[in-house]
Amino acid sequence: TSLPFHFLFQVQDFGLKHLLSMGSLRLLSLAGCPLLTTTGLSGLVQLQELEELELTNCPGATPELFKYFSQHLPCCMVIE
């Protein structure tokens, strides 16, 4: 299952919480979503089936967050 949410400027952390129930999600693009925070994005580690996560032009995606994802989602390719 894939969800392309790229450049949806109104997506906020609250909206991400609804995605966490989608355990079979494999591809997620949140590129260009300026309202997402590091805290909200860090919850995505619950999506253990995730294979690809795109976070380009996403201000909440910090170097620390990418390190966190590499530790907790080792099979997921995170696109900065």
PDB file of N, CA, C and O in Angstrom, chain B, residues numbered from 101:
ATOM      1  N   THR B 101       0.839  -1.172   0.000  1.00  0.00           N
ATOM      2  CA  THR B 101       0.000   0.000   0.000  1.00  0.00           C
ATOM      3  C   THR B 101       0.882   1.233   0.000  1.00  0.00           C
ATOM      4  O   THR B 101       1.889   1.264   0.708  1.00  0.00           O
ATOM      5  N   SER B 102       0.535   2.240  -0.768  1.00  0.00           N
ATOM      6  CA  SER B 102       1.312   3.472  -0.776  1.00  0.00           C
ATOM      7  C   SER B 102       0.378   4.665  -0.631  1.00  0.00           C
ATOM      8  O   SER B 102      -0.767   4.645  -1.081  1.00  0.00           O
ATOM      9  N   LEU B 103       0.904   5.705   0.010  1.00  0.00           N
ATOM     10  CA  LEU B 103       0.148   6.940   0.185  1.00  0.00           C
ATOM     11  C   LEU B 103       1.020   8.124  -0.190  1.00  0.00           C
ATOM     12  O   LEU B 103       1.982   8.427   0.515  1.00  0.00           O
ATOM     13  N   PRO B 104       0.707   8.792  -1.273  1.00  0.00           N
ATOM     14  CA  PRO B 104       1.463   9.977  -1.651  1.00  0.00           C
ATOM     15  C   PRO B 104       0.819  11.240  -1.080  1.00  0.00           C
ATOM     16  O   PRO B 104      -0.136  11.767  -1.651  1.00  0.00           O
ATOM     17  N   PHE B 105       1.335  11.717   0.031  1.00  0.00           N
ATOM     18  CA  PHE B 105       0.816  12.942   0.641  1.00  0.00           C
ATOM     19  C   PHE B 105       1.694  14.138   0.326  1.00  0.00           C
ATOM     20  O   PHE B 105       1.580  15.178   0.976  1.00  0.00           O
ATOM     21  N   HIS B 106       2.566  14.007  -0.660  1.00  0.00           N
ATOM     22  CA  HIS B 106       3.519  15.069  -0.910  1.00  0.00           C
ATOM     23  C   HIS B 106       2.841  16.388  -1.291  1.00  0.00           C
ATOM     24  O   HIS B 106       1.854  16.437  -2.025  1.00  0.00           O
ATOM     25  N   PHE B 107       3.420  17.424  -0.758  1.00  0.00           N
ATOM     26  CA  PHE B 107       3.005  18.799  -0.984  1.00  0.00           C
ATOM     27  C   PHE B 107       1.539  19.077  -0.617  1.00  0.00           C
ATOM     28  O   PHE B 107       0.877  19.905  -1.243  1.00  0.00           O
ATOM     29  N   LEU B 108       1.054  18.379   0.394  1.00  0.00           N
ATOM     30  CA  LEU B 108      -0.253  18.705   0.971  1.00  0.00           C
ATOM     31  C   LEU B 108       0.039  19.599   2.176  1.00  0.00           C
ATOM     32  O   LEU B 108       0.365  19.112   3.259  1.00  0.00           O
ATOM     33  N   PHE B 109      -0.078  20.870   1.980  1.00  0.00           N
ATOM     34  CA  PHE B 109       0.399  21.839   2.948  1.00  0.00           C
ATOM     35  C   PHE B 109      -0.377  21.858   4.255  1.00  0.00           C
ATOM     36  O   PHE B 109       0.079  22.469   5.222  1.00  0.00           O
ATOM     37  N   GLN B 110      -1.529  21.212   4.315  1.00  0.00           N
ATOM     38  CA  GLN B 110      -2.342  21.237   5.524  1.00  0.00           C
ATOM     39  C   GLN B 110      -2.158  20.009   6.418  1.00  0.00           C
ATOM     40  O   GLN B 110      -2.725  19.958   7.509  1.00  0.00           O
ATOM     41  N   VAL B 111      -1.376  19.021   5.976  1.00  0.00           N
ATOM     42  CA  VAL B 111      -1.168  17.819   6.784  1.00  0.00           C
ATOM     43  C   VAL B 111      -0.405  18.202   8.047  1.00  0.00           C
ATOM     44  O   VAL B 111       0.653  18.829   7.979  1.00  0.00           O
ATOM     45  N   GLN B 112      -0.952  17.819   9.200  1.00  0.00           N
ATOM     46  CA  GLN B 112      -0.325  18.122  10.486  1.00  0.00           C
ATOM     47  C   GLN B 112      -0.084  16.828  11.252  1.00  0.00           C
ATOM     48  O   GLN B 112      -0.504  15.751  10.830  1.00  0.00           O
ATOM     49  N   ASP B 113       0.601  16.956  12.387  1.00  0.00           N
ATOM     50  CA  ASP B 113       0.926  15.789  13.212  1.00  0.00           C
ATOM     51  C   ASP B 113      -0.311  14.965  13.557  1.00  0.00           C
ATOM     52  O   ASP B 113      -0.261  13.735  13.562  1.00  0.00           O
ATOM     53  N   PHE B 114      -1.412  15.638  13.843  1.00  0.00           N
ATOM     54  CA  PHE B 114      -2.645  14.935  14.189  1.00  0.00           C
ATOM     55  C   PHE B 114      -3.058  13.977  13.069  1.00  0.00           C
ATOM     56  O   PHE B 114      -3.509  12.863  13.335  1.00  0.00           O
ATOM     57  N   GLY B 115      -2.906  14.410  11.836  1.00  0.00           N
ATOM     58  CA  GLY B 115      -3.253  13.568  10.692  1.00  0.00           C
ATOM     59  C   GLY B 115      -2.374  12.339  10.579  1.00  0.00           C
ATOM     60  O   GLY B 115      -2.825  11.285  10.131  1.00  0.00           O
ATOM     61  N   LEU B 116      -1.115  12.473  10.986  1.00  0.00           N
ATOM     62  CA  LEU B 116      -0.208  11.324  10.936  1.00  0.00           C
ATOM     63  C   LEU B 116      -0.656  10.215  11.869  1.00  0.00           C
ATOM     64  O   LEU B 116      -0.444   9.038  11.579  1.00  0.00           O
ATOM     65  N   LYS B 117      -1.266  10.571  12.970  1.00  0.00           N
ATOM     66  CA  LYS B 117      -1.707   9.563  13.938  1.00  0.00           C
ATOM     67  C   LYS B 117      -2.675   8.573  13.304  1.00  0.00           C
ATOM     68  O   LYS B 117      -2.697   7.400  13.676  1.00  0.00           O
ATOM     69  N   HIS B 118      -3.467   9.033  12.356  1.00  0.00           N
ATOM     70  CA  HIS B 118      -4.422   8.151  11.679  1.00  0.00           C
ATOM     71  C   HIS B 118      -3.707   7.136  10.784  1.00  0.00           C
ATOM     72  O   HIS B 118      -4.231   6.050  10.535  1.00  0.00           O
ATOM     73  N   LEU B 119      -2.520   7.487  10.303  1.00  0.00           N
ATOM     74  CA  LEU B 119      -1.771   6.576   9.446  1.00  0.00           C
ATOM     75  C   LEU B 119      -1.188   5.401  10.226  1.00  0.00           C
ATOM     76  O   LEU B 119      -0.929   4.342   9.656  1.00  0.00           O
ATOM     77  N   LEU B 120      -0.984   5.585  11.516  1.00  0.00           N
ATOM     78  CA  LEU B 120      -0.314   4.573  12.314  1.00  0.00           C
ATOM     79  C   LEU B 120      -1.093   3.267  12.405  1.00  0.00           C
ATOM     80  O   LEU B 120      -0.523   2.224  12.725  1.00  0.00           O
ATOM     81  N   SER B 121      -2.383   3.318  12.129  1.00  0.00           N
ATOM     82  CA  SER B 121      -3.189   2.096  12.143  1.00  0.00           C
ATOM     83  C   SER B 121      -3.060   1.307  10.838  1.00  0.00           C
ATOM     84  O   SER B 121      -3.570   0.192  10.727  1.00  0.00           O
ATOM     85  N   MET B 122      -2.378   1.892   9.858  1.00  0.00           N
ATOM     86  CA  MET B 122      -2.206   1.241   8.555  1.00  0.00           C
ATOM     87  C   MET B 122      -0.920   0.421   8.573  1.00  0.00           C
ATOM     88  O   MET B 122       0.071   0.795   7.947  1.00  0.00           O
ATOM     89  N   GLY B 123      -0.942  -0.683   9.284  1.00  0.00           N
ATOM     90  CA  GLY B 123       0.241  -1.512   9.475  1.00  0.00           C
ATOM     91  C   GLY B 123       0.849  -2.064   8.205  1.00  0.00           C
ATOM     92  O   GLY B 123       2.030  -2.412   8.194  1.00  0.00           O
ATOM     93  N   SER B 124       0.074  -2.156   7.132  1.00  0.00           N
ATOM     94  CA  SER B 124       0.600  -2.724   5.888  1.00  0.00           C
ATOM     95  C   SER B 124       1.170  -1.662   4.950  1.00  0.00           C
ATOM     96  O   SER B 124       1.558  -1.972   3.824  1.00  0.00           O
ATOM     97  N   LEU B 125       1.220  -0.425   5.403  1.00  0.00           N
ATOM     98  CA  LEU B 125       1.730   0.668   4.573  1.00  0.00           C
ATOM     99  C   LEU B 125       3.205   0.436   4.252  1.00  0.00           C
ATOM    100  O   LEU B 125       4.017   0.215   5.151  1.00  0.00           O
ATOM    101  N   ARG B 126       3.542   0.488   2.962  1.00  0.00           N
ATOM    102  CA  ARG B 126       4.918   0.217   2.530  1.00  0.00           C
ATOM    103  C   ARG B 126       5.623   1.450   1.985  1.00  0.00           C
ATOM    104  O   ARG B 126       6.845   1.560   2.093  1.00  0.00           O
ATOM    105  N   LEU B 127       4.876   2.372   1.406  1.00  0.00           N
ATOM    106  CA  LEU B 127       5.457   3.564   0.789  1.00  0.00           C
ATOM    107  C   LEU B 127       4.679   4.784   1.258  1.00  0.00           C
ATOM    108  O   LEU B 127       3.453   4.829   1.165  1.00  0.00           O
ATOM    109  N   LEU B 128       5.411   5.772   1.764  1.00  0.00           N
ATOM    110  CA  LEU B 128       4.763   6.989   2.244  1.00  0.00           C
ATOM    111  C   LEU B 128       5.595   8.188   1.826  1.00  0.00           C
ATOM    112  O   LEU B 128       6.785   8.259   2.134  1.00  0.00           O
ATOM    113  N   SER B 129       4.984   9.117   1.136  1.00  0.00           N
ATOM    114  CA  SER B 129       5.662  10.358   0.757  1.00  0.00           C
ATOM    115  C   SER B 129       5.013  11.521   1.495  1.00  0.00           C
ATOM    116  O   SER B 129       3.820  11.790   1.353  1.00  0.00           O
ATOM    117  N   LEU B 130       5.833  12.197   2.283  1.00  0.00           N
ATOM    118  CA  LEU B 130       5.393  13.392   3.002  1.00  0.00           C
ATOM    119  C   LEU B 130       6.226  14.593   2.563  1.00  0.00           C
ATOM    120  O   LEU B 130       6.371  15.564   3.305  1.00  0.00           O
ATOM    121  N   ALA B 131       6.764  14.518   1.369  1.00  0.00           N
ATOM    122  CA  ALA B 131       7.620  15.579   0.838  1.00  0.00           C
ATOM    123  C   ALA B 131       6.853  16.898   0.765  1.00  0.00           C
ATOM    124  O   ALA B 131       5.704  16.942   0.325  1.00  0.00           O
ATOM    125  N   GLY B 132       7.504  17.958   1.200  1.00  0.00           N
ATOM    126  CA  GLY B 132       6.928  19.292   1.086  1.00  0.00           C
ATOM    127  C   GLY B 132       5.768  19.569   2.014  1.00  0.00           C
ATOM    128  O   GLY B 132       4.962  20.457   1.733  1.00  0.00           O
ATOM    129  N   CYS B 133       5.656  18.841   3.107  1.00  0.00           N
ATOM    130  CA  CYS B 133       4.591  19.074   4.096  1.00  0.00           C
ATOM    131  C   CYS B 133       5.174  19.893   5.245  1.00  0.00           C
ATOM    132  O   CYS B 133       5.793  19.330   6.148  1.00  0.00           O
ATOM    133  N   PRO B 134       4.988  21.210   5.225  1.00  0.00           N
ATOM    134  CA  PRO B 134       5.691  22.090   6.153  1.00  0.00           C
ATOM    135  C   PRO B 134       5.180  22.089   7.599  1.00  0.00           C
ATOM    136  O   PRO B 134       5.866  22.594   8.487  1.00  0.00           O
ATOM    137  N   LEU B 135       4.008  21.541   7.848  1.00  0.00           N
ATOM    138  CA  LEU B 135       3.437  21.622   9.195  1.00  0.00           C
ATOM    139  C   LEU B 135       3.771  20.420  10.078  1.00  0.00           C
ATOM    140  O   LEU B 135       3.383  20.382  11.246  1.00  0.00           O
ATOM    141  N   LEU B 136       4.487  19.441   9.526  1.00  0.00           N
ATOM    142  CA  LEU B 136       4.830  18.254  10.307  1.00  0.00           C
ATOM    143  C   LEU B 136       6.057  18.539  11.168  1.00  0.00           C
ATOM    144  O   LEU B 136       7.035  19.122  10.700  1.00  0.00           O
ATOM    145  N   THR B 137       5.993  18.123  12.424  1.00  0.00           N
ATOM    146  CA  THR B 137       7.092  18.351  13.349  1.00  0.00           C
ATOM    147  C   THR B 137       7.931  17.081  13.509  1.00  0.00           C
ATOM    148  O   THR B 137       7.526  15.989  13.112  1.00  0.00           O
ATOM    149  N   THR B 138       9.095  17.258  14.096  1.00  0.00           N
ATOM    150  CA  THR B 138       9.960  16.114  14.375  1.00  0.00           C
ATOM    151  C   THR B 138       9.245  15.123  15.284  1.00  0.00           C
ATOM    152  O   THR B 138       9.347  13.911  15.088  1.00  0.00           O
ATOM    153  N   THR B 139       8.536  15.625  16.261  1.00  0.00           N
ATOM    154  CA  THR B 139       7.801  14.765  17.191  1.00  0.00           C
ATOM    155  C   THR B 139       6.745  13.948  16.458  1.00  0.00           C
ATOM    156  O   THR B 139       6.637  12.739  16.660  1.00  0.00           O
ATOM    157  N   GLY B 140       5.979  14.599  15.622  1.00  0.00           N
ATOM    158  CA  GLY B 140       4.947  13.882  14.870  1.00  0.00           C
ATOM    159  C   GLY B 140       5.530  12.847  13.936  1.00  0.00           C
ATOM    160  O   GLY B 140       5.023  11.729  13.843  1.00  0.00           O
ATOM    161  N   LEU B 141       6.597  13.214  13.242  1.00  0.00           N
ATOM    162  CA  LEU B 141       7.224  12.293  12.292  1.00  0.00           C
ATOM    163  C   LEU B 141       7.859  11.101  12.998  1.00  0.00           C
ATOM    164  O   LEU B 141       7.888  10.002  12.444  1.00  0.00           O
ATOM    165  N   SER B 142       8.361  11.298  14.198  1.00  0.00           N
ATOM    166  CA  SER B 142       9.027  10.193  14.906  1.00  0.00           C
ATOM    167  C   SER B 142       8.069   9.041  15.197  1.00  0.00           C
ATOM    168  O   SER B 142       8.508   7.900  15.339  1.00  0.00           O
ATOM    169  N   GLY B 143       6.780   9.319  15.286  1.00  0.00           N
ATOM    170  CA  GLY B 143       5.794   8.271  15.513  1.00  0.00           C
ATOM    171  C   GLY B 143       5.675   7.280  14.370  1.00  0.00           C
ATOM    172  O   GLY B 143       5.100   6.204  14.534  1.00  0.00           O
ATOM    173  N   LEU B 144       6.217   7.638  13.209  1.00  0.00           N
ATOM    174  CA  LEU B 144       6.130   6.755  12.044  1.00  0.00           C
ATOM    175  C   LEU B 144       6.916   5.462  12.231  1.00  0.00           C
ATOM    176  O   LEU B 144       6.762   4.532  11.439  1.00  0.00           O
ATOM    177  N   VAL B 145       7.756   5.384  13.260  1.00  0.00           N
ATOM    178  CA  VAL B 145       8.489   4.136  13.507  1.00  0.00           C
ATOM    179  C   VAL B 145       7.538   2.997  13.850  1.00  0.00           C
ATOM    180  O   VAL B 145       7.938   1.833  13.830  1.00  0.00           O
ATOM    181  N   GLN B 146       6.302   3.311  14.161  1.00  0.00           N
ATOM    182  CA  GLN B 146       5.312   2.269  14.424  1.00  0.00           C
ATOM    183  C   GLN B 146       4.929   1.518  13.147  1.00  0.00           C
ATOM    184  O   GLN B 146       4.366   0.425  13.206  1.00  0.00           O
ATOM    185  N   LEU B 147       5.235   2.108  12.005  1.00  0.00           N
ATOM    186  CA  LEU B 147       4.922   1.488  10.711  1.00  0.00           C
ATOM    187  C   LEU B 147       6.084   0.573  10.311  1.00  0.00           C
ATOM    188  O   LEU B 147       6.879   0.920   9.437  1.00  0.00           O
ATOM    189  N   GLN B 148       6.175  -0.564  10.937  1.00  0.00           N
ATOM    190  CA  GLN B 148       7.302  -1.469  10.770  1.00  0.00           C
ATOM    191  C   GLN B 148       7.394  -2.109   9.390  1.00  0.00           C
ATOM    192  O   GLN B 148       8.448  -2.639   9.038  1.00  0.00           O
ATOM    193  N   GLU B 149       6.328  -2.077   8.601  1.00  0.00           N
ATOM    194  CA  GLU B 149       6.352  -2.634   7.245  1.00  0.00           C
ATOM    195  C   GLU B 149       6.823  -1.616   6.215  1.00  0.00           C
ATOM    196  O   GLU B 149       6.972  -1.943   5.037  1.00  0.00           O
ATOM    197  N   LEU B 150       7.058  -0.383   6.654  1.00  0.00           N
ATOM    198  CA  LEU B 150       7.439   0.695   5.747  1.00  0.00           C
ATOM    199  C   LEU B 150       8.759   0.371   5.053  1.00  0.00           C
ATOM    200  O   LEU B 150       9.747   0.029   5.703  1.00  0.00           O
ATOM    201  N   GLU B 151       8.763   0.484   3.723  1.00  0.00           N
ATOM    202  CA  GLU B 151       9.956   0.213   2.925  1.00  0.00           C
ATOM    203  C   GLU B 151      10.577   1.489   2.386  1.00  0.00           C
ATOM    204  O   GLU B 151      11.785   1.551   2.156  1.00  0.00           O
ATOM    205  N   GLU B 152       9.740   2.519   2.182  1.00  0.00           N
ATOM    206  CA  GLU B 152      10.244   3.785   1.659  1.00  0.00           C
ATOM    207  C   GLU B 152       9.462   4.940   2.269  1.00  0.00           C
ATOM    208  O   GLU B 152       8.231   4.928   2.308  1.00  0.00           O
ATOM    209  N   LEU B 153      10.200   5.934   2.744  1.00  0.00           N
ATOM    210  CA  LEU B 153       9.613   7.120   3.355  1.00  0.00           C
ATOM    211  C   LEU B 153      10.300   8.340   2.772  1.00  0.00           C
ATOM    212  O   LEU B 153      11.509   8.511   2.931  1.00  0.00           O
ATOM    213  N   GLU B 154       9.537   9.187   2.099  1.00  0.00           N
ATOM    214  CA  GLU B 154      10.107  10.386   1.486  1.00  0.00           C
ATOM    215  C   GLU B 154       9.771  11.613   2.321  1.00  0.00           C
ATOM    216  O   GLU B 154       8.606  11.895   2.604  1.00  0.00           O
ATOM    217  N   LEU B 155      10.828  12.344   2.713  1.00  0.00           N
ATOM    218  CA  LEU B 155      10.655  13.520   3.568  1.00  0.00           C
ATOM    219  C   LEU B 155      11.370  14.751   3.008  1.00  0.00           C
ATOM    220  O   LEU B 155      11.748  15.642   3.769  1.00  0.00           O
ATOM    221  N   THR B 156      11.558  14.810   1.693  1.00  0.00           N
ATOM    222  CA  THR B 156      12.232  15.971   1.105  1.00  0.00           C
ATOM    223  C   THR B 156      11.397  17.231   1.330  1.00  0.00           C
ATOM    224  O   THR B 156      10.167  17.199   1.277  1.00  0.00           O
ATOM    225  N   ASN B 157      12.084  18.325   1.579  1.00  0.00           N
ATOM    226  CA  ASN B 157      11.443  19.628   1.821  1.00  0.00           C
ATOM    227  C   ASN B 157      10.434  19.582   2.961  1.00  0.00           C
ATOM    228  O   ASN B 157       9.402  20.252   2.919  1.00  0.00           O
ATOM    229  N   CYS B 158      10.738  18.797   3.966  1.00  0.00           N
ATOM    230  CA  CYS B 158       9.884  18.667   5.141  1.00  0.00           C
ATOM    231  C   CYS B 158      10.682  19.221   6.335  1.00  0.00           C
ATOM    232  O   CYS B 158      11.579  18.541   6.835  1.00  0.00           O
ATOM    233  N   PRO B 159      10.374  20.431   6.796  1.00  0.00           N
ATOM    234  CA  PRO B 159      11.178  21.078   7.838  1.00  0.00           C
ATOM    235  C   PRO B 159      11.311  20.282   9.131  1.00  0.00           C
ATOM    236  O   PRO B 159      12.301  20.440   9.845  1.00  0.00           O
ATOM    237  N   GLY B 160      10.351  19.441   9.446  1.00  0.00           N
ATOM    238  CA  GLY B 160      10.421  18.652  10.669  1.00  0.00           C
ATOM    239  C   GLY B 160      11.386  17.484  10.587  1.00  0.00           C
ATOM    240  O   GLY B 160      11.663  16.835  11.595  1.00  0.00           O
ATOM    241  N   ALA B 161      11.900  17.213   9.395  1.00  0.00           N
ATOM    242  CA  ALA B 161      12.834  16.100   9.199  1.00  0.00           C
ATOM    243  C   ALA B 161      14.255  16.594   9.467  1.00  0.00           C
ATOM    244  O   ALA B 161      14.877  17.235   8.620  1.00  0.00           O
ATOM    245  N   THR B 162      14.745  16.287  10.646  1.00  0.00           N
ATOM    246  CA  THR B 162      16.064  16.745  11.087  1.00  0.00           C
ATOM    247  C   THR B 162      17.085  15.617  10.960  1.00  0.00           C
ATOM    248  O   THR B 162      16.695  14.458  10.821  1.00  0.00           O
ATOM    249  N   PRO B 163      18.376  15.926  11.003  1.00  0.00           N
ATOM    250  CA  PRO B 163      19.398  14.875  10.988  1.00  0.00           C
ATOM    251  C   PRO B 163      19.206  13.867  12.125  1.00  0.00           C
ATOM    252  O   PRO B 163      19.419  12.669  11.940  1.00  0.00           O
ATOM    253  N   GLU B 164      18.809  14.352  13.283  1.00  0.00           N
ATOM    254  CA  GLU B 164      18.557  13.464  14.419  1.00  0.00           C
ATOM    255  C   GLU B 164      17.415  12.505  14.125  1.00  0.00           C
ATOM    256  O   GLU B 164      17.460  11.340  14.521  1.00  0.00           O
ATOM    257  N   LEU B 165      16.388  12.991  13.429  1.00  0.00           N
ATOM    258  CA  LEU B 165      15.250  12.146  13.069  1.00  0.00           C
ATOM    259  C   LEU B 165      15.676  11.055  12.087  1.00  0.00           C
ATOM    260  O   LEU B 165      15.252   9.906  12.211  1.00  0.00           O
ATOM    261  N   PHE B 166      16.508  11.410  11.120  1.00  0.00           N
ATOM    262  CA  PHE B 166      16.973  10.412  10.158  1.00  0.00           C
ATOM    263  C   PHE B 166      17.783   9.326  10.863  1.00  0.00           C
ATOM    264  O   PHE B 166      17.681   8.151  10.513  1.00  0.00           O
ATOM    265  N   LYS B 167      18.573   9.709  11.840  1.00  0.00           N
ATOM    266  CA  LYS B 167      19.337   8.723  12.617  1.00  0.00           C
ATOM    267  C   LYS B 167      18.377   7.820  13.395  1.00  0.00           C
ATOM    268  O   LYS B 167      18.570   6.606  13.460  1.00  0.00           O
ATOM    269  N   TYR B 168      17.344   8.425  13.981  1.00  0.00           N
ATOM    270  CA  TYR B 168      16.325   7.677  14.733  1.00  0.00           C
ATOM    271  C   TYR B 168      15.638   6.659  13.820  1.00  0.00           C
ATOM    272  O   TYR B 168      15.442   5.507  14.206  1.00  0.00           O
ATOM    273  N   PHE B 169      15.279   7.084  12.623  1.00  0.00           N
ATOM    274  CA  PHE B 169      14.646   6.165  11.671  1.00  0.00           C
ATOM    275  C   PHE B 169      15.592   5.033  11.290  1.00  0.00           C
ATOM    276  O   PHE B 169      15.161   3.885  11.176  1.00  0.00           O
ATOM    277  N   SER B 170      16.870   5.336  11.091  1.00  0.00           N
ATOM    278  CA  SER B 170      17.813   4.275  10.702  1.00  0.00           C
ATOM    279  C   SER B 170      17.946   3.223  11.795  1.00  0.00           C
ATOM    280  O   SER B 170      18.213   2.056  11.506  1.00  0.00           O
ATOM    281  N   GLN B 171      17.762   3.627  13.042  1.00  0.00           N
ATOM    282  CA  GLN B 171      17.847   2.691  14.160  1.00  0.00           C
ATOM    283  C   GLN B 171      16.553   1.884  14.333  1.00  0.00           C
ATOM    284  O   GLN B 171      16.594   0.699  14.666  1.00  0.00           O
ATOM    285  N   HIS B 172      15.421   2.528  14.107  1.00  0.00           N
ATOM    286  CA  HIS B 172      14.129   1.901  14.408  1.00  0.00           C
ATOM    287  C   HIS B 172      13.364   1.390  13.185  1.00  0.00           C
ATOM    288  O   HIS B 172      12.406   0.629  13.320  1.00  0.00           O
ATOM    289  N   LEU B 173      13.789   1.810  11.999  1.00  0.00           N
ATOM    290  CA  LEU B 173      13.196   1.312  10.755  1.00  0.00           C
ATOM    291  C   LEU B 173      14.341   0.895   9.817  1.00  0.00           C
ATOM    292  O   LEU B 173      14.509   1.479   8.746  1.00  0.00           O
ATOM    293  N   PRO B 174      15.122  -0.109  10.217  1.00  0.00           N
ATOM    294  CA  PRO B 174      16.330  -0.455   9.468  1.00  0.00           C
ATOM    295  C   PRO B 174      16.073  -0.929   8.040  1.00  0.00           C
ATOM    296  O   PRO B 174      16.968  -0.841   7.200  1.00  0.00           O
ATOM    297  N   CYS B 175      14.893  -1.420   7.749  1.00  0.00           N
ATOM    298  CA  CYS B 175      14.590  -1.911   6.396  1.00  0.00           C
ATOM    299  C   CYS B 175      13.929  -0.849   5.519  1.00  0.00           C
ATOM    300  O   CYS B 175      13.543  -1.125   4.383  1.00  0.00           O
ATOM    301  N   CYS B 176      13.804   0.347   6.045  1.00  0.00           N
ATOM    302  CA  CYS B 176      13.130   1.429   5.316  1.00  0.00           C
ATOM    303  C   CYS B 176      14.154   2.385   4.708  1.00  0.00           C
ATOM    304  O   CYS B 176      15.072   2.847   5.385  1.00  0.00           O
ATOM    305  N   MET B 177      13.978   2.670   3.426  1.00  0.00           N
ATOM    306  CA  MET B 177      14.809   3.675   2.767  1.00  0.00           C
ATOM    307  C   MET B 177      14.144   5.031   3.015  1.00  0.00           C
ATOM    308  O   MET B 177      13.015   5.272   2.586  1.00  0.00           O
ATOM    309  N   VAL B 178      14.858   5.901   3.707  1.00  0.00           N
ATOM    310  CA  VAL B 178      14.337   7.233   4.006  1.00  0.00           C
ATOM    311  C   VAL B 178      14.979   8.206   3.053  1.00  0.00           C
ATOM    312  O   VAL B 178      16.203   8.328   3.004  1.00  0.00           O
ATOM    313  N   ILE B 179      14.158   8.896   2.299  1.00  0.00           N
ATOM    314  CA  ILE B 179      14.649   9.854   1.296  1.00  0.00           C
ATOM    315  C   ILE B 179      14.600  11.243   1.903  1.00  0.00           C
ATOM    316  O   ILE B 179      13.544  11.758   2.271  1.00  0.00           O
ATOM    317  N   GLU B 180      15.787  11.827   1.994  1.00  0.00           N
ATOM    318  CA  GLU B 180      15.909  13.160   2.586  1.00  0.00           C
ATOM    319  C   GLU B 180      15.672  14.194   1.534  1.00  0.00           C
ATOM    320  O   GLU B 180      15.727  15.390   1.820  1.00  0.00           O
TER     321      GLU B 180
END
